[in-house]
Amino acid sequence: MPSTLERLASWCASQCDGDWEHQQGIKIGPLDNPGWSVKIDLTDTELAEESFDEFKEEFEHDVR
């Protein structure tokens, strides 16, 4: 089964049309504490009218 990141990458690639990836797309950035923020602009996608609950996923990862 593909990981969450693999599924996201596949979905993102399927949205790329020359405009979406430059105007909307996906933004990933760091948080003030250990972690990342991911924002996905669904404008002009088949998911634009869907409602979603906030999703949080925590991972234990040793970064050395």
PDBQT receptor file of N, H, CA, C and O in Angstrom, charges set to zero:
ATOM      1  N   MET A   1       0.848  -1.182   0.000  1.00  0.00    +0.000 N 
ATOM      2  CA  MET A   1       0.000   0.000   0.000  1.00  0.00    +0.000 C 
ATOM      3  C   MET A   1       0.891   1.243   0.000  1.00  0.00    +0.000 C 
ATOM      4  O   MET A   1       1.838   1.323   0.782  1.00  0.00    +0.000 OA
ATOM      5  N   PRO A   2       0.596   2.209  -0.867  1.00  0.00    +0.000 N 
ATOM      6  CA  PRO A   2       1.408   3.438  -0.925  1.00  0.00    +0.000 C 
ATOM      7  C   PRO A   2       1.291   4.235   0.382  1.00  0.00    +0.000 C 
ATOM      8  O   PRO A   2       0.251   4.226   1.040  1.00  0.00    +0.000 OA
ATOM      9  N   SER A   3       2.361   4.908   0.735  1.00  0.00    +0.000 N 
ATOM     10  H   SER A   3       3.207   4.915   0.201  1.00  0.00    +0.000 HD
ATOM     11  CA  SER A   3       2.350   5.761   1.928  1.00  0.00    +0.000 C 
ATOM     12  C   SER A   3       1.506   7.004   1.665  1.00  0.00    +0.000 C 
ATOM     13  O   SER A   3       1.136   7.292   0.527  1.00  0.00    +0.000 OA
ATOM     14  N   THR A   4       1.211   7.729   2.730  1.00  0.00    +0.000 N 
ATOM     15  H   THR A   4       1.512   7.495   3.655  1.00  0.00    +0.000 HD
ATOM     16  CA  THR A   4       0.469   8.987   2.602  1.00  0.00    +0.000 C 
ATOM     17  C   THR A   4       1.201   9.941   1.657  1.00  0.00    +0.000 C 
ATOM     18  O   THR A   4       0.577  10.577   0.808  1.00  0.00    +0.000 OA
ATOM     19  N   LEU A   5       2.515  10.040   1.804  1.00  0.00    +0.000 N 
ATOM     20  H   LEU A   5       3.022   9.524   2.494  1.00  0.00    +0.000 HD
ATOM     21  CA  LEU A   5       3.297  10.943   0.956  1.00  0.00    +0.000 C 
ATOM     22  C   LEU A   5       3.262  10.499  -0.507  1.00  0.00    +0.000 C 
ATOM     23  O   LEU A   5       3.166  11.336  -1.405  1.00  0.00    +0.000 OA
ATOM     24  N   GLU A   6       3.338   9.198  -0.750  1.00  0.00    +0.000 N 
ATOM     25  H   GLU A   6       3.416   8.518  -0.021  1.00  0.00    +0.000 HD
ATOM     26  CA  GLU A   6       3.274   8.695  -2.128  1.00  0.00    +0.000 C 
ATOM     27  C   GLU A   6       1.905   8.979  -2.751  1.00  0.00    +0.000 C 
ATOM     28  O   GLU A   6       1.822   9.360  -3.919  1.00  0.00    +0.000 OA
ATOM     29  N   ARG A   7       0.834   8.795  -1.978  1.00  0.00    +0.000 N 
ATOM     30  H   ARG A   7       0.901   8.485  -1.030  1.00  0.00    +0.000 HD
ATOM     31  CA  ARG A   7      -0.515   9.086  -2.493  1.00  0.00    +0.000 C 
ATOM     32  C   ARG A   7      -0.680  10.571  -2.779  1.00  0.00    +0.000 C 
ATOM     33  O   ARG A   7      -1.278  10.946  -3.788  1.00  0.00    +0.000 OA
ATOM     34  N   LEU A   8      -0.150  11.429  -1.889  1.00  0.00    +0.000 N 
ATOM     35  H   LEU A   8       0.335  11.124  -1.070  1.00  0.00    +0.000 HD
ATOM     36  CA  LEU A   8      -0.220  12.875  -2.099  1.00  0.00    +0.000 C 
ATOM     37  C   LEU A   8       0.551  13.275  -3.357  1.00  0.00    +0.000 C 
ATOM     38  O   LEU A   8       0.059  14.076  -4.152  1.00  0.00    +0.000 OA
ATOM     39  N   ALA A   9       1.740  12.732  -3.542  1.00  0.00    +0.000 N 
ATOM     40  H   ALA A   9       2.139  12.082  -2.895  1.00  0.00    +0.000 HD
ATOM     41  CA  ALA A   9       2.554  13.051  -4.717  1.00  0.00    +0.000 C 
ATOM     42  C   ALA A   9       1.853  12.625  -5.999  1.00  0.00    +0.000 C 
ATOM     43  O   ALA A   9       1.878  13.351  -6.993  1.00  0.00    +0.000 OA
ATOM     44  N   SER A  10       1.235  11.467  -5.983  1.00  0.00    +0.000 N 
ATOM     45  H   SER A  10       1.215  10.877  -5.176  1.00  0.00    +0.000 HD
ATOM     46  CA  SER A  10       0.506  10.979  -7.158  1.00  0.00    +0.000 C 
ATOM     47  C   SER A  10      -0.690  11.878  -7.473  1.00  0.00    +0.000 C 
ATOM     48  O   SER A  10      -0.921  12.229  -8.630  1.00  0.00    +0.000 OA
ATOM     49  N   TRP A  11      -1.448  12.247  -6.437  1.00  0.00    +0.000 N 
ATOM     50  H   TRP A  11      -1.261  11.962  -5.498  1.00  0.00    +0.000 HD
ATOM     51  CA  TRP A  11      -2.613  13.122  -6.640  1.00  0.00    +0.000 C 
ATOM     52  C   TRP A  11      -2.151  14.484  -7.183  1.00  0.00    +0.000 C 
ATOM     53  O   TRP A  11      -2.743  15.022  -8.118  1.00  0.00    +0.000 OA
ATOM     54  N   CYS A  12      -1.098  15.023  -6.590  1.00  0.00    +0.000 N 
ATOM     55  H   CYS A  12      -0.616  14.586  -5.830  1.00  0.00    +0.000 HD
ATOM     56  CA  CYS A  12      -0.578  16.324  -7.033  1.00  0.00    +0.000 C 
ATOM     57  C   CYS A  12      -0.181  16.266  -8.503  1.00  0.00    +0.000 C 
ATOM     58  O   CYS A  12      -0.520  17.164  -9.273  1.00  0.00    +0.000 OA
ATOM     59  N   ALA A  13       0.529  15.225  -8.894  1.00  0.00    +0.000 N 
ATOM     60  H   ALA A  13       0.805  14.495  -8.268  1.00  0.00    +0.000 HD
ATOM     61  CA  ALA A  13       0.944  15.086 -10.299  1.00  0.00    +0.000 C 
ATOM     62  C   ALA A  13      -0.257  15.022 -11.225  1.00  0.00    +0.000 C 
ATOM     63  O   ALA A  13      -0.202  15.528 -12.345  1.00  0.00    +0.000 OA
ATOM     64  N   SER A  14      -1.346  14.404 -10.769  1.00  0.00    +0.000 N 
ATOM     65  H   SER A  14      -1.391  13.993  -9.858  1.00  0.00    +0.000 HD
ATOM     66  CA  SER A  14      -2.541  14.298 -11.618  1.00  0.00    +0.000 C 
ATOM     67  C   SER A  14      -3.265  15.638 -11.765  1.00  0.00    +0.000 C 
ATOM     68  O   SER A  14      -4.076  15.796 -12.677  1.00  0.00    +0.000 OA
ATOM     69  N   GLN A  15      -2.988  16.601 -10.889  1.00  0.00    +0.000 N 
ATOM     70  H   GLN A  15      -2.329  16.473 -10.148  1.00  0.00    +0.000 HD
ATOM     71  CA  GLN A  15      -3.634  17.923 -10.954  1.00  0.00    +0.000 C 
ATOM     72  C   GLN A  15      -2.864  18.898 -11.835  1.00  0.00    +0.000 C 
ATOM     73  O   GLN A  15      -3.422  19.891 -12.300  1.00  0.00    +0.000 OA
ATOM     74  N   CYS A  16      -1.600  18.623 -12.064  1.00  0.00    +0.000 N 
ATOM     75  H   CYS A  16      -1.146  17.816 -11.686  1.00  0.00    +0.000 HD
ATOM     76  CA  CYS A  16      -0.750  19.548 -12.810  1.00  0.00    +0.000 C 
ATOM     77  C   CYS A  16      -1.259  19.722 -14.236  1.00  0.00    +0.000 C 
ATOM     78  O   CYS A  16      -1.358  18.765 -15.004  1.00  0.00    +0.000 OA
ATOM     79  N   ASP A  17      -1.579  20.972 -14.566  1.00  0.00    +0.000 N 
ATOM     80  H   ASP A  17      -1.499  21.749 -13.942  1.00  0.00    +0.000 HD
ATOM     81  CA  ASP A  17      -2.102  21.278 -15.895  1.00  0.00    +0.000 C 
ATOM     82  C   ASP A  17      -1.437  22.515 -16.499  1.00  0.00    +0.000 C 
ATOM     83  O   ASP A  17      -1.918  23.067 -17.489  1.00  0.00    +0.000 OA
ATOM     84  N   GLY A  18      -0.336  22.941 -15.897  1.00  0.00    +0.000 N 
ATOM     85  H   GLY A  18       0.054  22.493 -15.093  1.00  0.00    +0.000 HD
ATOM     86  CA  GLY A  18       0.343  24.134 -16.371  1.00  0.00    +0.000 C 
ATOM     87  C   GLY A  18      -0.048  25.376 -15.599  1.00  0.00    +0.000 C 
ATOM     88  O   GLY A  18       0.681  26.368 -15.611  1.00  0.00    +0.000 OA
ATOM     89  N   ASP A  19      -1.202  25.338 -14.918  1.00  0.00    +0.000 N 
ATOM     90  H   ASP A  19      -1.794  24.532 -14.908  1.00  0.00    +0.000 HD
ATOM     91  CA  ASP A  19      -1.663  26.476 -14.119  1.00  0.00    +0.000 C 
ATOM     92  C   ASP A  19      -1.800  26.129 -12.642  1.00  0.00    +0.000 C 
ATOM     93  O   ASP A  19      -1.286  26.832 -11.772  1.00  0.00    +0.000 OA
ATOM     94  N   TRP A  20      -2.513  25.019 -12.373  1.00  0.00    +0.000 N 
ATOM     95  H   TRP A  20      -2.931  24.447 -13.080  1.00  0.00    +0.000 HD
ATOM     96  CA  TRP A  20      -2.826  24.673 -10.982  1.00  0.00    +0.000 C 
ATOM     97  C   TRP A  20      -1.585  24.655 -10.104  1.00  0.00    +0.000 C 
ATOM     98  O   TRP A  20      -1.588  25.226  -9.014  1.00  0.00    +0.000 OA
ATOM     99  N   GLU A  21      -0.536  24.010 -10.565  1.00  0.00    +0.000 N 
ATOM    100  H   GLU A  21      -0.534  23.546 -11.451  1.00  0.00    +0.000 HD
ATOM    101  CA  GLU A  21       0.665  23.866  -9.738  1.00  0.00    +0.000 C 
ATOM    102  C   GLU A  21       1.369  25.196  -9.484  1.00  0.00    +0.000 C 
ATOM    103  O   GLU A  21       2.176  25.293  -8.560  1.00  0.00    +0.000 OA
ATOM    104  N   HIS A  22       1.083  26.214 -10.278  1.00  0.00    +0.000 N 
ATOM    105  H   HIS A  22       0.427  26.135 -11.029  1.00  0.00    +0.000 HD
ATOM    106  CA  HIS A  22       1.696  27.536 -10.077  1.00  0.00    +0.000 C 
ATOM    107  C   HIS A  22       0.776  28.474  -9.299  1.00  0.00    +0.000 C 
ATOM    108  O   HIS A  22       1.254  29.326  -8.550  1.00  0.00    +0.000 OA
ATOM    109  N   GLN A  23      -0.536  28.325  -9.467  1.00  0.00    +0.000 N 
ATOM    110  H   GLN A  23      -0.924  27.632 -10.075  1.00  0.00    +0.000 HD
ATOM    111  CA  GLN A  23      -1.491  29.217  -8.820  1.00  0.00    +0.000 C 
ATOM    112  C   GLN A  23      -1.993  28.674  -7.481  1.00  0.00    +0.000 C 
ATOM    113  O   GLN A  23      -2.158  29.444  -6.534  1.00  0.00    +0.000 OA
ATOM    114  N   GLN A  24      -2.239  27.365  -7.383  1.00  0.00    +0.000 N 
ATOM    115  H   GLN A  24      -2.105  26.739  -8.152  1.00  0.00    +0.000 HD
ATOM    116  CA  GLN A  24      -2.745  26.774  -6.150  1.00  0.00    +0.000 C 
ATOM    117  C   GLN A  24      -1.668  25.849  -5.577  1.00  0.00    +0.000 C 
ATOM    118  O   GLN A  24      -0.716  26.317  -4.953  1.00  0.00    +0.000 OA
ATOM    119  N   GLY A  25      -1.815  24.566  -5.783  1.00  0.00    +0.000 N 
ATOM    120  H   GLY A  25      -2.588  24.186  -6.289  1.00  0.00    +0.000 HD
ATOM    121  CA  GLY A  25      -0.780  23.614  -5.403  1.00  0.00    +0.000 C 
ATOM    122  C   GLY A  25      -0.717  23.271  -3.936  1.00  0.00    +0.000 C 
ATOM    123  O   GLY A  25      -1.681  23.450  -3.191  1.00  0.00    +0.000 OA
ATOM    124  N   ILE A  26       0.429  22.777  -3.538  1.00  0.00    +0.000 N 
ATOM    125  H   ILE A  26       1.212  22.631  -4.143  1.00  0.00    +0.000 HD
ATOM    126  CA  ILE A  26       0.677  22.298  -2.180  1.00  0.00    +0.000 C 
ATOM    127  C   ILE A  26       1.821  23.095  -1.595  1.00  0.00    +0.000 C 
ATOM    128  O   ILE A  26       2.838  23.326  -2.249  1.00  0.00    +0.000 OA
ATOM    129  N   LYS A  27       1.639  23.518  -0.338  1.00  0.00    +0.000 N 
ATOM    130  H   LYS A  27       0.813  23.330   0.194  1.00  0.00    +0.000 HD
ATOM    131  CA  LYS A  27       2.684  24.251   0.361  1.00  0.00    +0.000 C 
ATOM    132  C   LYS A  27       3.047  23.469   1.626  1.00  0.00    +0.000 C 
ATOM    133  O   LYS A  27       2.176  23.099   2.414  1.00  0.00    +0.000 OA
ATOM    134  N   ILE A  28       4.339  23.228   1.803  1.00  0.00    +0.000 N 
ATOM    135  H   ILE A  28       5.046  23.529   1.163  1.00  0.00    +0.000 HD
ATOM    136  CA  ILE A  28       4.848  22.502   2.967  1.00  0.00    +0.000 C 
ATOM    137  C   ILE A  28       5.871  23.389   3.658  1.00  0.00    +0.000 C 
ATOM    138  O   ILE A  28       6.766  23.936   3.014  1.00  0.00    +0.000 OA
ATOM    139  N   GLY A  29       5.734  23.528   4.968  1.00  0.00    +0.000 N 
ATOM    140  H   GLY A  29       5.007  23.083   5.491  1.00  0.00    +0.000 HD
ATOM    141  CA  GLY A  29       6.667  24.364   5.712  1.00  0.00    +0.000 C 
ATOM    142  C   GLY A  29       6.837  23.869   7.133  1.00  0.00    +0.000 C 
ATOM    143  O   GLY A  29       6.045  23.049   7.599  1.00  0.00    +0.000 OA
ATOM    144  N   PRO A  30       7.842  24.344   7.824  1.00  0.00    +0.000 N 
ATOM    145  CA  PRO A  30       8.095  23.913   9.192  1.00  0.00    +0.000 C 
ATOM    146  C   PRO A  30       7.170  24.612  10.184  1.00  0.00    +0.000 C 
ATOM    147  O   PRO A  30       6.665  25.703   9.917  1.00  0.00    +0.000 OA
ATOM    148  N   LEU A  31       6.955  23.969  11.332  1.00  0.00    +0.000 N 
ATOM    149  H   LEU A  31       7.365  23.083  11.549  1.00  0.00    +0.000 HD
ATOM    150  CA  LEU A  31       6.251  24.581  12.452  1.00  0.00    +0.000 C 
ATOM    151  C   LEU A  31       7.281  25.130  13.426  1.00  0.00    +0.000 C 
ATOM    152  O   LEU A  31       8.474  24.860  13.285  1.00  0.00    +0.000 OA
ATOM    153  N   ASP A  32       6.831  25.898  14.412  1.00  0.00    +0.000 N 
ATOM    154  H   ASP A  32       5.862  26.116  14.527  1.00  0.00    +0.000 HD
ATOM    155  CA  ASP A  32       7.749  26.425  15.425  1.00  0.00    +0.000 C 
ATOM    156  C   ASP A  32       8.334  25.313  16.284  1.00  0.00    +0.000 C 
ATOM    157  O   ASP A  32       9.458  25.428  16.774  1.00  0.00    +0.000 OA
ATOM    158  N   ASN A  33       7.573  24.237  16.468  1.00  0.00    +0.000 N 
ATOM    159  H   ASN A  33       6.660  24.144  16.070  1.00  0.00    +0.000 HD
ATOM    160  CA  ASN A  33       8.073  23.084  17.201  1.00  0.00    +0.000 C 
ATOM    161  C   ASN A  33       8.374  21.992  16.180  1.00  0.00    +0.000 C 
ATOM    162  O   ASN A  33       8.082  22.170  14.997  1.00  0.00    +0.000 OA
ATOM    163  N   PRO A  34       8.939  20.890  16.593  1.00  0.00    +0.000 N 
ATOM    164  CA  PRO A  34       9.221  19.852  15.591  1.00  0.00    +0.000 C 
ATOM    165  C   PRO A  34       7.952  19.450  14.826  1.00  0.00    +0.000 C 
ATOM    166  O   PRO A  34       6.956  19.047  15.427  1.00  0.00    +0.000 OA
ATOM    167  N   GLY A  35       8.002  19.559  13.554  1.00  0.00    +0.000 N 
ATOM    168  H   GLY A  35       8.811  19.887  13.066  1.00  0.00    +0.000 HD
ATOM    169  CA  GLY A  35       6.865  19.173  12.727  1.00  0.00    +0.000 C 
ATOM    170  C   GLY A  35       6.772  19.996  11.464  1.00  0.00    +0.000 C 
ATOM    171  O   GLY A  35       7.569  20.905  11.230  1.00  0.00    +0.000 OA
ATOM    172  N   TRP A  36       5.778  19.659  10.649  1.00  0.00    +0.000 N 
ATOM    173  H   TRP A  36       5.130  18.921  10.839  1.00  0.00    +0.000 HD
ATOM    174  CA  TRP A  36       5.569  20.308   9.360  1.00  0.00    +0.000 C 
ATOM    175  C   TRP A  36       4.114  20.691   9.211  1.00  0.00    +0.000 C 
ATOM    176  O   TRP A  36       3.229  20.040   9.765  1.00  0.00    +0.000 OA
ATOM    177  N   SER A  37       3.874  21.739   8.468  1.00  0.00    +0.000 N 
ATOM    178  H   SER A  37       4.594  22.268   8.018  1.00  0.00    +0.000 HD
ATOM    179  CA  SER A  37       2.535  22.169   8.096  1.00  0.00    +0.000 C 
ATOM    180  C   SER A  37       2.366  21.905   6.601  1.00  0.00    +0.000 C 
ATOM    181  O   SER A  37       3.249  22.228   5.807  1.00  0.00    +0.000 OA
ATOM    182  N   VAL A  38       1.233  21.321   6.221  1.00  0.00    +0.000 N 
ATOM    183  H   VAL A  38       0.515  21.060   6.866  1.00  0.00    +0.000 HD
ATOM    184  CA  VAL A  38       0.948  21.054   4.816  1.00  0.00    +0.000 C 
ATOM    185  C   VAL A  38      -0.388  21.687   4.488  1.00  0.00    +0.000 C 
ATOM    186  O   VAL A  38      -1.391  21.388   5.135  1.00  0.00    +0.000 OA
ATOM    187  N   LYS A  39      -0.416  22.562   3.487  1.00  0.00    +0.000 N 
ATOM    188  H   LYS A  39       0.400  22.805   2.961  1.00  0.00    +0.000 HD
ATOM    189  CA  LYS A  39      -1.651  23.190   3.025  1.00  0.00    +0.000 C 
ATOM    190  C   LYS A  39      -1.843  22.848   1.560  1.00  0.00    +0.000 C 
ATOM    191  O   LYS A  39      -0.937  23.015   0.744  1.00  0.00    +0.000 OA
ATOM    192  N   ILE A  40      -3.045  22.365   1.236  1.00  0.00    +0.000 N 
ATOM    193  H   ILE A  40      -3.782  22.230   1.899  1.00  0.00    +0.000 HD
ATOM    194  CA  ILE A  40      -3.355  21.958  -0.135  1.00  0.00    +0.000 C 
ATOM    195  C   ILE A  40      -4.527  22.793  -0.621  1.00  0.00    +0.000 C 
ATOM    196  O   ILE A  40      -5.623  22.714  -0.065  1.00  0.00    +0.000 OA
ATOM    197  N   ASP A  41      -4.301  23.590  -1.651  1.00  0.00    +0.000 N 
ATOM    198  H   ASP A  41      -3.411  23.654  -2.102  1.00  0.00    +0.000 HD
ATOM    199  CA  ASP A  41      -5.363  24.412  -2.242  1.00  0.00    +0.000 C 
ATOM    200  C   ASP A  41      -6.116  23.553  -3.257  1.00  0.00    +0.000 C 
ATOM    201  O   ASP A  41      -5.561  23.152  -4.280  1.00  0.00    +0.000 OA
ATOM    202  N   LEU A  42      -7.374  23.281  -2.963  1.00  0.00    +0.000 N 
ATOM    203  H   LEU A  42      -7.825  23.606  -2.132  1.00  0.00    +0.000 HD
ATOM    204  CA  LEU A  42      -8.174  22.398  -3.812  1.00  0.00    +0.000 C 
ATOM    205  C   LEU A  42      -8.929  23.127  -4.916  1.00  0.00    +0.000 C 
ATOM    206  O   LEU A  42      -9.694  22.503  -5.652  1.00  0.00    +0.000 OA
ATOM    207  N   THR A  43      -8.727  24.436  -5.043  1.00  0.00    +0.000 N 
ATOM    208  H   THR A  43      -8.106  24.943  -4.446  1.00  0.00    +0.000 HD
ATOM    209  CA  THR A  43      -9.372  25.202  -6.104  1.00  0.00    +0.000 C 
ATOM    210  C   THR A  43      -9.092  24.561  -7.453  1.00  0.00    +0.000 C 
ATOM    211  O   THR A  43      -7.961  24.169  -7.740  1.00  0.00    +0.000 OA
ATOM    212  N   ASP A  44     -10.126  24.457  -8.278  1.00  0.00    +0.000 N 
ATOM    213  H   ASP A  44     -11.045  24.776  -8.045  1.00  0.00    +0.000 HD
ATOM    214  CA  ASP A  44     -10.025  23.888  -9.633  1.00  0.00    +0.000 C 
ATOM    215  C   ASP A  44      -9.648  22.405  -9.644  1.00  0.00    +0.000 C 
ATOM    216  O   ASP A  44      -9.063  21.922 -10.614  1.00  0.00    +0.000 OA
ATOM    217  N   THR A  45      -9.980  21.680  -8.569  1.00  0.00    +0.000 N 
ATOM    218  H   THR A  45     -10.455  22.072  -7.781  1.00  0.00    +0.000 HD
ATOM    219  CA  THR A  45      -9.802  20.228  -8.553  1.00  0.00    +0.000 C 
ATOM    220  C   THR A  45     -11.162  19.579  -8.343  1.00  0.00    +0.000 C 
ATOM    221  O   THR A  45     -12.133  20.263  -8.018  1.00  0.00    +0.000 OA
ATOM    222  N   GLU A  46     -11.239  18.267  -8.527  1.00  0.00    +0.000 N 
ATOM    223  H   GLU A  46     -10.451  17.711  -8.791  1.00  0.00    +0.000 HD
ATOM    224  CA  GLU A  46     -12.495  17.558  -8.324  1.00  0.00    +0.000 C 
ATOM    225  C   GLU A  46     -12.904  17.542  -6.845  1.00  0.00    +0.000 C 
ATOM    226  O   GLU A  46     -14.026  17.158  -6.515  1.00  0.00    +0.000 OA
ATOM    227  N   LEU A  47     -12.002  17.954  -5.964  1.00  0.00    +0.000 N 
ATOM    228  H   LEU A  47     -11.090  18.266  -6.232  1.00  0.00    +0.000 HD
ATOM    229  CA  LEU A  47     -12.279  17.981  -4.526  1.00  0.00    +0.000 C 
ATOM    230  C   LEU A  47     -12.649  19.370  -4.015  1.00  0.00    +0.000 C 
ATOM    231  O   LEU A  47     -12.828  19.551  -2.811  1.00  0.00    +0.000 OA
ATOM    232  N   ALA A  48     -12.766  20.340  -4.892  1.00  0.00    +0.000 N 
ATOM    233  H   ALA A  48     -12.621  20.194  -5.870  1.00  0.00    +0.000 HD
ATOM    234  CA  ALA A  48     -12.978  21.732  -4.498  1.00  0.00    +0.000 C 
ATOM    235  C   ALA A  48     -14.241  21.943  -3.661  1.00  0.00    +0.000 C 
ATOM    236  O   ALA A  48     -14.248  22.796  -2.773  1.00  0.00    +0.000 OA
ATOM    237  N   GLU A  49     -15.294  21.195  -3.919  1.00  0.00    +0.000 N 
ATOM    238  H   GLU A  49     -15.288  20.502  -4.640  1.00  0.00    +0.000 HD
ATOM    239  CA  GLU A  49     -16.560  21.386  -3.205  1.00  0.00    +0.000 C 
ATOM    240  C   GLU A  49     -16.739  20.432  -2.023  1.00  0.00    +0.000 C 
ATOM    241  O   GLU A  49     -17.754  20.482  -1.328  1.00  0.00    +0.000 OA
ATOM    242  N   GLU A  50     -15.759  19.571  -1.801  1.00  0.00    +0.000 N 
ATOM    243  H   GLU A  50     -14.935  19.530  -2.366  1.00  0.00    +0.000 HD
ATOM    244  CA  GLU A  50     -15.838  18.615  -0.686  1.00  0.00    +0.000 C 
ATOM    245  C   GLU A  50     -15.473  19.316   0.620  1.00  0.00    +0.000 C 
ATOM    246  O   GLU A  50     -14.707  20.280   0.622  1.00  0.00    +0.000 OA
ATOM    247  N   SER A  51     -16.023  18.827   1.727  1.00  0.00    +0.000 N 
ATOM    248  H   SER A  51     -16.644  18.044   1.726  1.00  0.00    +0.000 HD
ATOM    249  CA  SER A  51     -15.618  19.347   3.035  1.00  0.00    +0.000 C 
ATOM    250  C   SER A  51     -14.759  18.283   3.716  1.00  0.00    +0.000 C 
ATOM    251  O   SER A  51     -15.015  17.084   3.602  1.00  0.00    +0.000 OA
ATOM    252  N   PHE A  52     -13.751  18.747   4.416  1.00  0.00    +0.000 N 
ATOM    253  H   PHE A  52     -13.544  19.721   4.509  1.00  0.00    +0.000 HD
ATOM    254  CA  PHE A  52     -12.798  17.854   5.060  1.00  0.00    +0.000 C 
ATOM    255  C   PHE A  52     -12.571  18.287   6.497  1.00  0.00    +0.000 C 
ATOM    256  O   PHE A  52     -12.602  19.477   6.810  1.00  0.00    +0.000 OA
ATOM    257  N   ASP A  53     -12.346  17.324   7.357  1.00  0.00    +0.000 N 
ATOM    258  H   ASP A  53     -12.321  16.357   7.102  1.00  0.00    +0.000 HD
ATOM    259  CA  ASP A  53     -11.936  17.602   8.724  1.00  0.00    +0.000 C 
ATOM    260  C   ASP A  53     -10.426  17.798   8.726  1.00  0.00    +0.000 C 
ATOM    261  O   ASP A  53      -9.718  17.269   7.869  1.00  0.00    +0.000 OA
ATOM    262  N   GLU A  54      -9.944  18.563   9.696  1.00  0.00    +0.000 N 
ATOM    263  H   GLU A  54     -10.519  18.993  10.392  1.00  0.00    +0.000 HD
ATOM    264  CA  GLU A  54      -8.501  18.731   9.826  1.00  0.00    +0.000 C 
ATOM    265  C   GLU A  54      -7.880  17.364  10.089  1.00  0.00    +0.000 C 
ATOM    266  O   GLU A  54      -8.444  16.544  10.814  1.00  0.00    +0.000 OA
ATOM    267  N   PHE A  55      -6.741  17.134   9.506  1.00  0.00    +0.000 N 
ATOM    268  H   PHE A  55      -6.284  17.800   8.917  1.00  0.00    +0.000 HD
ATOM    269  CA  PHE A  55      -6.057  15.846   9.622  1.00  0.00    +0.000 C 
ATOM    270  C   PHE A  55      -4.693  16.069  10.241  1.00  0.00    +0.000 C 
ATOM    271  O   PHE A  55      -3.919  16.908   9.780  1.00  0.00    +0.000 OA
ATOM    272  N   LYS A  56      -4.406  15.319  11.278  1.00  0.00    +0.000 N 
ATOM    273  H   LYS A  56      -5.035  14.637  11.652  1.00  0.00    +0.000 HD
ATOM    274  CA  LYS A  56      -3.084  15.382  11.897  1.00  0.00    +0.000 C 
ATOM    275  C   LYS A  56      -2.543  13.972  11.976  1.00  0.00    +0.000 C 
ATOM    276  O   LYS A  56      -3.252  13.042  12.360  1.00  0.00    +0.000 OA
ATOM    277  N   GLU A  57      -1.284  13.821  11.609  1.00  0.00    +0.000 N 
ATOM    278  H   GLU A  57      -0.708  14.576  11.297  1.00  0.00    +0.000 HD
ATOM    279  CA  GLU A  57      -0.628  12.529  11.692  1.00  0.00    +0.000 C 
ATOM    280  C   GLU A  57       0.725  12.744  12.345  1.00  0.00    +0.000 C 
ATOM    281  O   GLU A  57       1.517  13.572  11.895  1.00  0.00    +0.000 OA
ATOM    282  N   GLU A  58       0.983  12.003  13.396  1.00  0.00    +0.000 N 
ATOM    283  H   GLU A  58       0.340  11.330  13.762  1.00  0.00    +0.000 HD
ATOM    284  CA  GLU A  58       2.243  12.160  14.119  1.00  0.00    +0.000 C 
ATOM    285  C   GLU A  58       3.135  10.957  13.849  1.00  0.00    +0.000 C 
ATOM    286  O   GLU A  58       2.673   9.817  13.802  1.00  0.00    +0.000 OA
ATOM    287  N   PHE A  59       4.409  11.234  13.675  1.00  0.00    +0.000 N 
ATOM    288  H   PHE A  59       4.784  12.160  13.714  1.00  0.00    +0.000 HD
ATOM    289  CA  PHE A  59       5.396  10.204  13.421  1.00  0.00    +0.000 C 
ATOM    290  C   PHE A  59       6.513  10.319  14.445  1.00  0.00    +0.000 C 
ATOM    291  O   PHE A  59       6.897  11.419  14.842  1.00  0.00    +0.000 OA
ATOM    292  N   GLU A  60       7.014   9.207  14.856  1.00  0.00    +0.000 N 
ATOM    293  H   GLU A  60       6.703   8.313  14.534  1.00  0.00    +0.000 HD
ATOM    294  CA  GLU A  60       8.231   9.167  15.665  1.00  0.00    +0.000 C 
ATOM    295  C   GLU A  60       9.375   8.979  14.677  1.00  0.00    +0.000 C 
ATOM    296  O   GLU A  60       9.392   7.999  13.933  1.00  0.00    +0.000 OA
ATOM    297  N   HIS A  61      10.331   9.904  14.660  1.00  0.00    +0.000 N 
ATOM    298  H   HIS A  61      10.317  10.700  15.265  1.00  0.00    +0.000 HD
ATOM    299  CA  HIS A  61      11.440   9.776  13.723  1.00  0.00    +0.000 C 
ATOM    300  C   HIS A  61      12.677  10.372  14.356  1.00  0.00    +0.000 C 
ATOM    301  O   HIS A  61      12.665  11.506  14.835  1.00  0.00    +0.000 OA
ATOM    302  N   ASP A  62      13.721   9.609  14.351  1.00  0.00    +0.000 N 
ATOM    303  H   ASP A  62      13.730   8.687  13.962  1.00  0.00    +0.000 HD
ATOM    304  CA  ASP A  62      14.998  10.060  14.904  1.00  0.00    +0.000 C 
ATOM    305  C   ASP A  62      15.816  10.676  13.779  1.00  0.00    +0.000 C 
ATOM    306  O   ASP A  62      16.252   9.969  12.871  1.00  0.00    +0.000 OA
ATOM    307  N   VAL A  63      16.027  11.991  13.833  1.00  0.00    +0.000 N 
ATOM    308  H   VAL A  63      15.673  12.565  14.571  1.00  0.00    +0.000 HD
ATOM    309  CA  VAL A  63      16.803  12.669  12.794  1.00  0.00    +0.000 C 
ATOM    310  C   VAL A  63      18.207  12.953  13.320  1.00  0.00    +0.000 C 
ATOM    311  O   VAL A  63      18.419  13.853  14.132  1.00  0.00    +0.000 OA
ATOM    312  N   ARG A  64      19.119  12.192  12.852  1.00  0.00    +0.000 N 
ATOM    313  H   ARG A  64      18.947  11.461  12.192  1.00  0.00    +0.000 HD
ATOM    314  CA  ARG A  64      20.520  12.371  13.289  1.00  0.00    +0.000 C 
ATOM    315  C   ARG A  64      21.339  12.901  12.183  1.00  0.00    +0.000 C 
ATOM    316  O   ARG A  64      22.539  13.119  12.353  1.00  0.00    +0.000 OA
TER     317      ARG A  64
